[in-house]
Amino acid sequence: MARGGSPALDWIVLKVAQRCNLNCTYCYVYNRGDDSWKSRPALISDVVVAKLAERIVAHCAQYGLDAFVVELHGGEPLLLGKKRMQRLIDMLRQRCAPVRLRLILQTNGLLLDPEWLELFDRNGISFGISLDGPPEVADRFRIMRNGQGSTQKLLDKIRALRAAGPDFNRLMGSILCVVNPDLDGGKLVHWFVDNGFDAFEFLLPDGNYVNYPQGWRGVEPYRRFLLEAFEAWYAMGSAAPQIRLFEMMMMGFMGIKSPLDALGGDLRRLCVVESDGSIGVSDVVRICRGEYANDKLDIFQHPLDLHASVYRLAQIQQPCAQCQACPHFASCGGGYLPHRFDGAGFDHPSIYCHALYALSERMLSVIRRDLPPTLLSDPTTSLWTASLAE
């Protein structure tokens, strides 16, 4: 356990590159009010990597951890280049021994090629790709620096990599898809499945009460999208793809607390380390600006988990009374912290509350309908919430 009895930090999002070859209009890094990237080194240095490894070893020794996750991120992490990426991986692994590092990576996929896949394979790295759907809709937001769309280029690249062998499908973990409320959620689920993706995640666009998501027309379009997507997914039965948001929300009704930050997961368990070594909270919180967008800590002077107390995470991430009294709180966890901000604090439901509530309500109805009666009557299922009662 970490300071004050909180869960020990065991995950770092490492910004190995501060720039990106895309200019997505909804991006929380470049287009939602956070300009800190402009003052940071474009690429991480060996000095920062070496110090980070030292901090990871000290942190794991202090809390008795034998495993730790480092998520390579950006900007676009592949801008680091293959040689520098391999050097970074080697330095982390060698200097963090005997801590068992799990390395994962999130990319927009446009720079992927067979050599990158080979690098990931020999280093035991899985990766996720950002993809918002078919080009005719995704390219309204996912644009190149020259203003041109990016999606067809990515789909062509994925098709070529799949044709070359099994490595792409074997190494790719999941797709991250930012919800477009103008789309039919059910049709989008089928589009992903038809294009060979069996695991993807829906992300609600980042925003809050003082900095609404791009094109905000209220929560209703998101409610409709999520319900359409859920109906299509649930109807697939055993053939359904993995959609973590839906799976985690349903598990919440079964007494299993989600670690997912979008569902109220504890942000004390992770931190972001920037290319200059600055330590921060989940970087989406920077859209709240003020103290949450200011650098206060760095790996050269501070331990990795000090951000939890400096930014008062235990206090600010506490769900509001309205959420805690809600019959569906076990499912959504109060939503994502930055989506609760009102300019002064986080003591509010998410701006997506009504959408998450409607989705939870629908999930509960199918659980009641489809769960085996013997399981419902089993006394060992005492973790089920009172909301399951008729």
C-alpha positions as CSV (number, residue, x, y, z in Angstrom):
1,M,0.0,0.0,0.0
2,A,1.1,3.6,-0.7
3,R,1.0,6.6,1.5
4,G,-2.1,6.9,3.7
5,G,-3.2,3.3,2.9
6,S,-3.9,4.0,-0.7
7,P,-3.2,1.5,-3.4
8,A,0.4,1.5,-4.5
9,L,1.2,3.1,-7.8
10,D,2.1,0.4,-10.4
11,W,1.6,2.1,-13.8
12,I,3.4,4.9,-15.6
13,V,2.3,6.6,-18.8
14,L,5.6,7.7,-20.3
15,K,5.6,10.4,-22.9
16,V,8.5,9.4,-25.1
17,A,7.5,11.9,-27.8
18,Q,5.7,15.2,-27.3
19,R,4.8,15.8,-30.9
20,C,2.3,14.0,-33.1
21,N,1.9,13.5,-36.9
22,L,-1.9,13.9,-36.5
23,N,-3.9,17.0,-35.4
24,C,-7.1,15.4,-34.1
25,T,-9.6,18.2,-33.4
26,Y,-10.8,16.7,-30.1
27,C,-7.3,15.8,-28.8
28,Y,-6.9,16.6,-25.1
29,V,-3.2,17.2,-25.5
30,Y,-3.1,19.7,-28.4
31,N,-6.6,21.1,-28.8
32,R,-8.3,21.3,-25.4
33,G,-6.3,24.1,-23.8
34,D,-3.0,22.4,-22.6
35,D,0.1,23.9,-24.2
36,S,2.7,22.4,-21.9
37,W,3.9,20.2,-24.6
38,K,5.4,23.2,-26.4
39,S,8.0,23.8,-23.7
40,R,9.1,20.2,-23.4
41,P,11.7,18.3,-25.3
42,A,10.2,16.8,-28.5
43,L,11.8,13.4,-27.6
44,I,12.7,11.9,-24.2
45,S,16.4,11.8,-23.4
46,D,18.6,9.0,-22.0
47,V,19.1,11.0,-18.9
48,V,15.4,11.0,-18.1
49,V,15.0,7.3,-18.9
50,A,17.9,6.4,-16.6
51,K,16.5,8.5,-13.7
52,L,13.1,7.0,-14.3
53,A,14.5,3.5,-14.0
54,E,16.1,4.4,-10.8
55,R,12.8,5.8,-9.4
56,I,10.9,2.7,-10.5
57,V,13.4,0.4,-8.7
58,A,13.2,2.5,-5.5
59,H,9.4,2.6,-5.7
60,C,9.0,-1.1,-6.2
61,A,11.4,-1.9,-3.4
62,Q,9.5,0.4,-1.0
63,Y,6.1,-1.1,-1.7
64,G,7.2,-4.7,-2.3
65,L,6.2,-4.7,-6.0
66,D,7.8,-7.3,-8.3
67,A,6.0,-6.1,-11.5
68,F,5.4,-2.7,-12.9
69,V,3.7,-1.3,-16.1
70,V,5.2,1.3,-18.4
71,E,2.9,2.5,-21.1
72,L,4.9,4.2,-24.0
73,H,2.8,7.2,-25.1
74,G,2.9,10.6,-26.8
75,G,2.1,12.6,-28.9
76,E,3.0,9.7,-31.2
77,P,5.5,7.4,-29.6
78,L,6.8,5.9,-32.9
79,L,8.2,9.4,-33.7
80,L,11.0,8.3,-31.3
81,G,12.3,6.0,-34.1
82,K,13.3,2.4,-33.9
83,K,16.9,2.8,-32.7
84,R,16.1,5.2,-29.9
85,M,13.0,3.1,-29.0
86,Q,15.2,0.0,-28.7
87,R,17.7,1.9,-26.6
88,L,15.0,3.1,-24.3
89,I,13.6,-0.4,-23.9
90,D,17.0,-1.9,-23.2
91,M,17.9,0.8,-20.7
92,L,14.6,0.4,-18.8
93,R,14.8,-3.3,-18.6
94,Q,18.5,-3.5,-17.7
95,R,18.3,-0.8,-15.0
96,C,15.0,-1.9,-13.6
97,A,16.1,-5.5,-13.0
98,P,14.9,-7.5,-11.1
99,V,11.6,-5.7,-11.4
100,R,9.5,-7.4,-14.0
101,L,8.5,-4.6,-16.5
102,R,5.4,-4.9,-18.6
103,L,5.8,-2.6,-21.6
104,I,2.8,-1.5,-23.7
105,L,2.4,1.2,-26.3
106,Q,-0.4,3.3,-27.7
107,T,-0.1,4.6,-31.3
108,N,-2.2,6.1,-34.1
109,G,-0.7,3.4,-36.3
110,L,0.4,5.5,-39.2
111,L,4.1,4.8,-38.9
112,L,3.7,1.0,-38.3
113,D,5.6,-1.3,-40.6
114,P,7.0,-4.8,-40.4
115,E,10.2,-3.6,-38.7
116,W,8.1,-2.0,-35.9
117,L,6.2,-5.3,-35.4
118,E,9.5,-7.2,-35.2
119,L,10.8,-4.8,-32.6
120,F,7.6,-5.1,-30.5
121,D,7.7,-8.9,-30.8
122,R,11.3,-9.4,-29.7
123,N,10.7,-7.0,-26.8
124,G,7.4,-8.5,-25.7
125,I,5.4,-5.4,-26.3
126,S,1.7,-5.3,-27.2
127,F,0.2,-2.1,-28.7
128,G,-3.1,-0.4,-29.1
129,I,-4.3,1.7,-32.1
130,S,-6.5,4.7,-32.2
131,L,-9.3,4.4,-34.8
132,D,-12.7,6.1,-34.8
133,G,-14.5,4.2,-37.6
134,P,-14.9,4.5,-41.3
135,P,-13.0,7.3,-43.1
136,E,-16.1,9.2,-44.2
137,V,-16.9,10.0,-40.6
138,A,-13.6,9.6,-38.7
139,D,-11.7,12.0,-41.0
140,R,-13.9,14.9,-39.9
141,F,-11.7,14.9,-36.8
142,R,-8.7,12.6,-37.3
143,I,-6.7,14.8,-39.7
144,M,-3.1,15.1,-40.7
145,R,-1.1,18.2,-40.1
146,N,-1.8,19.2,-43.7
147,G,-5.5,18.9,-43.1
148,Q,-6.0,15.7,-45.0
149,G,-7.8,12.7,-43.6
150,S,-5.8,9.8,-42.1
151,T,-8.1,6.9,-41.7
152,Q,-7.9,5.2,-45.1
153,K,-4.2,5.4,-44.9
154,L,-4.3,3.6,-41.6
155,L,-6.8,0.9,-42.8
156,D,-4.6,0.2,-45.9
157,K,-1.6,-0.2,-43.6
158,I,-3.4,-2.6,-41.3
159,R,-4.6,-4.6,-44.3
160,A,-1.1,-4.9,-45.6
161,L,0.4,-5.8,-42.2
162,R,-2.3,-8.5,-41.8
163,A,-1.6,-9.9,-45.2
164,A,2.1,-10.2,-44.4
165,G,1.5,-12.6,-41.5
166,P,0.0,-13.2,-38.1
167,D,2.2,-10.7,-36.1
168,F,-0.1,-7.7,-36.4
169,N,-3.2,-9.5,-35.0
170,R,-1.1,-11.3,-32.4
171,L,0.6,-8.2,-31.0
172,M,-2.3,-5.7,-31.2
173,G,-4.2,-5.5,-28.0
174,S,-7.2,-3.2,-28.7
175,I,-8.6,-0.3,-30.6
176,L,-9.4,3.0,-28.9
177,C,-12.4,4.7,-30.5
178,V,-13.6,8.2,-29.5
179,V,-17.4,8.3,-29.6
180,N,-18.9,10.3,-32.4
181,P,-22.5,11.1,-31.3
182,D,-23.6,11.6,-34.9
183,L,-23.1,7.9,-35.6
184,D,-25.3,4.9,-35.0
185,G,-23.5,3.0,-32.2
186,G,-24.8,-0.4,-33.3
187,K,-23.6,0.1,-36.9
188,L,-20.2,1.1,-35.7
189,V,-19.9,-2.0,-33.5
190,H,-20.6,-4.1,-36.6
191,W,-18.2,-2.0,-38.7
192,F,-15.3,-2.9,-36.3
193,V,-16.2,-6.5,-36.3
194,D,-16.6,-6.7,-40.1
195,N,-13.1,-5.1,-40.4
196,G,-11.6,-7.8,-38.2
197,F,-11.3,-6.1,-34.8
198,D,-12.4,-8.3,-31.9
199,A,-11.4,-5.9,-29.1
200,F,-12.1,-2.2,-29.0
201,E,-12.9,0.5,-26.5
202,F,-15.3,3.4,-26.6
203,L,-14.0,6.7,-25.1
204,L,-16.4,9.5,-24.4
205,P,-14.9,12.8,-25.7
206,D,-13.0,14.8,-23.1
207,G,-14.6,17.8,-21.6
208,N,-16.4,19.2,-18.5
209,Y,-18.8,21.8,-17.3
210,V,-16.5,24.7,-18.2
211,N,-14.8,23.2,-21.3
212,Y,-17.4,21.1,-23.1
213,P,-16.4,18.6,-25.8
214,Q,-16.2,19.8,-29.3
215,G,-19.6,20.2,-30.9
216,W,-21.5,19.6,-27.6
217,R,-25.2,19.5,-28.1
218,G,-26.0,18.0,-24.7
219,V,-25.8,14.4,-23.4
220,E,-28.7,12.9,-25.3
221,P,-26.7,12.0,-28.5
222,Y,-24.2,10.1,-26.4
223,R,-27.0,8.3,-24.5
224,R,-28.5,7.1,-27.8
225,F,-25.1,6.0,-29.2
226,L,-24.1,4.0,-26.1
227,L,-27.5,2.2,-26.0
228,E,-27.4,1.4,-29.7
229,A,-23.8,0.1,-29.3
230,F,-24.7,-2.0,-26.3
231,E,-27.8,-3.6,-27.9
232,A,-25.7,-4.6,-31.0
233,W,-22.9,-5.9,-28.8
234,Y,-25.1,-7.9,-26.4
235,A,-27.2,-9.4,-29.2
236,M,-24.0,-11.0,-30.6
237,G,-23.8,-13.3,-27.5
238,S,-20.7,-15.5,-27.4
239,A,-19.5,-14.0,-30.7
240,A,-19.4,-10.5,-29.3
241,P,-16.1,-8.6,-29.4
242,Q,-14.5,-7.4,-26.2
243,I,-15.7,-3.9,-25.3
244,R,-14.1,-3.1,-22.0
245,L,-16.5,-0.2,-21.1
246,F,-19.5,-2.6,-21.3
247,E,-17.8,-5.5,-19.7
248,M,-16.5,-3.4,-16.7
249,M,-19.8,-1.7,-16.2
250,M,-21.7,-5.0,-16.0
251,M,-19.1,-6.5,-13.7
252,G,-19.7,-3.5,-11.4
253,F,-23.2,-4.8,-10.8
254,M,-21.6,-8.1,-9.7
255,G,-19.6,-6.5,-7.0
256,I,-16.4,-6.2,-9.0
257,K,-14.9,-2.7,-8.7
258,S,-13.6,-1.5,-12.0
259,P,-10.0,-0.2,-12.1
260,L,-10.8,1.7,-15.3
261,D,-10.3,5.4,-14.8
262,A,-13.3,6.2,-17.0
263,L,-15.4,4.4,-14.4
264,G,-14.0,6.0,-11.3
265,G,-10.9,3.9,-11.0
266,D,-8.3,5.1,-8.5
267,L,-5.9,7.6,-10.2
268,R,-3.4,7.2,-7.4
269,R,-2.3,3.9,-9.1
270,L,-0.8,5.7,-12.0
271,C,1.1,8.8,-13.0
272,V,2.3,10.5,-16.2
273,V,6.0,11.2,-16.7
274,E,6.6,13.7,-19.4
275,S,9.6,13.8,-21.8
276,D,11.4,16.3,-19.5
277,G,10.8,14.1,-16.4
278,S,7.9,16.1,-15.0
279,I,5.4,14.0,-12.9
280,G,1.7,14.6,-13.2
281,V,-1.8,13.1,-12.8
282,S,-3.5,11.4,-15.7
283,D,-2.8,13.9,-18.4
284,V,-6.5,14.3,-19.4
285,V,-6.9,16.2,-16.1
286,R,-4.8,19.0,-17.6
287,I,-8.0,20.1,-19.5
288,C,-9.2,21.3,-16.1
289,R,-6.3,23.8,-16.3
290,G,-5.2,25.8,-13.2
291,E,-3.1,23.8,-10.8
292,Y,-3.9,20.5,-12.6
293,A,-2.1,21.8,-15.7
294,N,0.9,23.1,-13.8
295,D,4.1,21.1,-13.3
296,K,4.9,20.7,-9.6
297,L,7.0,17.5,-9.5
298,D,9.8,15.8,-11.4
299,I,11.6,12.5,-11.2
300,F,14.9,14.2,-10.5
301,Q,13.7,15.6,-7.2
302,H,10.6,13.6,-6.2
303,P,9.4,10.0,-5.8
304,L,6.9,8.7,-8.3
305,D,3.8,8.6,-6.1
306,L,4.1,12.1,-4.4
307,H,1.6,13.4,-7.0
308,A,-1.2,11.7,-5.1
309,S,-0.8,13.9,-2.1
310,V,0.4,17.0,-3.9
311,Y,-2.7,17.0,-6.1
312,R,-5.0,15.7,-3.3
313,L,-6.2,12.8,-5.3
314,A,-7.9,11.0,-2.5
315,Q,-10.0,14.1,-1.9
316,I,-10.8,15.3,-5.3
317,Q,-11.6,11.9,-6.9
318,Q,-14.1,11.1,-4.1
319,P,-17.5,10.8,-5.9
320,C,-20.2,13.3,-5.0
321,A,-23.0,12.5,-2.7
322,Q,-25.5,12.3,-5.6
323,C,-23.4,9.6,-7.3
324,Q,-22.8,7.6,-4.2
325,A,-26.6,7.5,-3.5
326,C,-27.4,6.4,-7.1
327,P,-28.6,2.9,-7.6
328,H,-26.2,2.5,-10.5
329,F,-23.1,3.8,-8.9
330,A,-21.5,0.3,-8.8
331,S,-21.7,0.3,-12.6
332,C,-20.3,3.7,-13.6
333,G,-18.3,4.6,-10.5
334,G,-19.2,8.3,-10.9
335,G,-17.5,8.5,-14.3
336,Y,-14.2,10.0,-15.3
337,L,-12.6,12.6,-13.0
338,P,-12.0,15.3,-15.5
339,H,-15.5,15.0,-16.8
340,R,-16.8,16.1,-13.4
341,F,-15.0,19.4,-13.2
342,D,-17.0,22.7,-12.9
343,G,-14.2,25.2,-12.8
344,A,-13.8,25.0,-9.0
345,G,-13.8,21.3,-8.2
346,F,-14.9,17.8,-9.0
347,D,-17.8,17.3,-6.6
348,H,-20.4,16.7,-9.4
349,P,-21.7,13.9,-11.6
350,S,-20.0,13.5,-14.9
351,I,-21.3,15.6,-17.8
352,Y,-22.2,12.2,-19.3
353,C,-24.2,11.1,-16.2
354,H,-27.5,10.7,-18.0
355,A,-25.9,8.6,-20.7
356,L,-24.1,6.3,-18.2
357,Y,-27.3,6.1,-16.1
358,A,-29.4,5.0,-19.1
359,L,-26.7,2.5,-20.1
360,S,-26.5,1.1,-16.6
361,E,-30.3,0.8,-16.4
362,R,-30.4,-1.2,-19.6
363,M,-27.6,-3.4,-18.5
364,L,-29.4,-4.1,-15.2
365,S,-32.5,-5.1,-17.1
366,V,-30.7,-7.7,-19.2
367,I,-28.8,-9.0,-16.1
368,R,-32.2,-9.6,-14.3
369,R,-33.6,-11.2,-17.4
370,D,-30.7,-13.4,-18.4
371,L,-28.8,-14.3,-15.3
372,P,-29.5,-17.9,-14.2
373,P,-32.0,-18.0,-11.3
374,T,-29.8,-20.4,-9.4
375,L,-27.0,-17.9,-9.4
376,L,-29.2,-15.1,-8.2
377,S,-30.4,-17.3,-5.3
378,D,-26.9,-18.5,-4.4
379,P,-25.9,-17.0,-1.0
380,T,-22.3,-16.7,-2.2
381,T,-23.4,-13.9,-4.5
382,S,-23.8,-11.5,-1.5
383,L,-21.6,-8.9,-3.2
384,W,-24.4,-8.1,-5.6
385,T,-25.8,-4.7,-4.9
386,A,-29.3,-4.0,-3.5
387,S,-30.3,-2.6,-6.9
388,L,-30.5,-6.1,-8.3
389,A,-33.5,-6.7,-6.0
390,E,-36.9,-6.5,-7.6
